[in-house]
Structures are given as structure tokens and as C-alpha cells.
Amino acid sequence: MIEVAKQAALAAGNILLENFRKVTKNEIRKKARNDFLSYVDERAEEKIISIISNTYPGHSFLAEETGKSTKESDYQWIIDPLDGTTNYLAGIPIFAVSIGLQYKNELILGVINDPVHNELFWAEKGKGAFINEQKIEISSAKILSDSFIATGFPFKAKQLLPEYLQAWKNIFLPSIGMRRMGAAAIDLAYVAAGRFDGFWEIGLSPWDMAAGALIVREAGGIVSDFWNNDYFLNTGYIIADNGRIHDELINVIQEAFPFYKSTKE
């Protein structure tokens, strides 16, 4: 299954590269405020589903553009054909294809293709994490004050902007720096590779996180929601890090989201 996932991610990545900086304004559609779509997303998703379905016709899908398939299966592929769509449509070369797989609601593999930089991040449960054929591991930072952190702005949850900004301040001030890449799959892949020490965000969808979460875990990191539970795919609240700074990140984020514990327990 990992080889099929790699094949699908590479094929979709080729579609993204072939059309990069070629999409016109008339070919861009708006799904919601600040949430865009083009024919590129659709073609890439169709390619991914076609490749996987040819080998596993009985498997189900949860994909960003086509939604959840009606098939009932213990295997569910969670697909984002173009994570970082706004970057892509603006001509910014930070975007990725993300493909995760759950078996009975447990993540068992993940593939993230960054076609611009020719980096294929991938992992199978229990077998480690890799970029192309090179094994990767999380960073060695032990405290937040020695850490380089990634985040994403909550454009789908702007009502939580005050809480988000407070959490951002709580993390930014003691850390050595913060970055906003505009593609959660890239953020998670970079945590797995030790480029970032941690990542946190709110308002994400399952296809933004599934593949990257498994890759981070297989690289030796920890992924949870804000209360150290495994509900991030359901809530969209995620913390992913090298494990050494996990408790510290949770503590400073919880200070900014006092309502969260009572509503998610």
C-alpha cells in the first residue's frame, strides 16, 4: 500500500508542477471565504483516487474536493491533492500532496510529496519515517526557548483569533522563532525531518493532518490535540513536536484556550 500511495502522490505532484503559475484568475473558484479551488486540485485528486482504486477497489476515501465516498471499508484513504492552494495560486512554491491511510480508524501510513523540492516524505506504522530513501528523525531541542516553531493562521476559525494570538504570543516570546508556511502538510513533514521542533494550529481538516501526523510519530515525535488526547483529526486542534517540548507547548497553549478543556473532555 505504501508503494501505491507513493505512486499516487508522485503522479499528483507532476500535475501540480505542470500547471504551476499557469492557472488564470478566471479558472479559480471560491469554495468559501479565503478558501479557493482550481482545476488543478480536481485533476490531482482524480489521479490519486484512480491510482489507488485500481489496486484497492473496495477501499473508501475522504478527500478534500470530493468528500467522503459511500463505500464501507476498514480502510479509508485521507487525501489532500493540493495542500497550500493559496500559495500555489499566488505562485509561491510551498505546497504539497498529502495522502494518509487509516485502518479501523488508526493511521497506518502517510505520504507527503513536495514536488518543487523533489522531497517525498513517507512512513508506515512501526517502520520509521523517510525523505525519499533517507531515514529521518525529529529534532533534539529540549526546551521551548531553544525551539523553532511553525504555525498556521486560523482563516477558517477567525472567531478564535484572540485566543490564537495569545497562544502565538505565549510561544513566540520564549522561542527562537516562528514560521507560517501556509501548508500544514509541509509543517508536519518539517517537524518529522527535524527542521522545525514543533507545530501547532487550529481549524484544520483531517486531510491537512493525517499523513503528516503518522510521519511525525514514525520519526519519533508526538502528535496530539491541545489536551494531549488523540482527537486532533476530529477537532482540528493539533500539536506536533519532537516530544521533548510537548508538555511545555501544551501548557502555554492551554493558557490561551481556557474554554477548550471543558468542551472537549
Beta strands, then each sheet from edge to edge (+ up, - down):
strand 1: 28-32
strand 2: 35-38
strand 3: 60-63
strand 4: 67-68
strand 5: 75-83
strand 6: 96-103
strand 7: 106-114
strand 8: 119-124
strand 9: 129-131
strand 10: 134-136
strand 11: 148-151
strand 12: 177-180
strand 13: 198-201
strand 14: 222-224
strand 15: 238-241
sheet 1: 1+ 2-
sheet 2: 4+ 3- 5- 6+ 7- 8+ 9- 10+
sheet 3: 12+ 11+ 13+ 15- 14+
end
